[in-house]
Amino acid sequence: MATDIDEKLLDEILTGLEKARSWTPRTIAKLESLIHSEDEFALFRINPIRFADEKKVSEAEAIDLFLHATRLGLFQMDWRIIFALYVSAAQRLPWTTTCR
């Protein structure tokens, strides 16, 4: 399912991103291309580290890009950190087998 995009608002936000700091060439264009090419669920699950790897942008710059984009209202960011120890412990609990 393609996402309906308010192009005027997107342009305003991308202009704000361009002014936020000095980006390596084409970083903003890569983000815009991603926004236009992904479906709504893929954008909901976007990962700045994966974006950096796939688009050949440094991880630090990608994180900075997404933080600035979030501040400007383009994304809402939620950090979810899962510790291997907790996942391992949860898998051993008897009631978790019924939830799979």
Secondary structure, DSSP 8 states (H G I E B T S, - for coil): -B----HHHHHHHHHHHHHHS---TTHHHHHHHHHHHSBHHHHHT--HHHHHHHHT--HHHHHHHHHHHHHTTS---------HHHHHHHHHSGGGGGG-
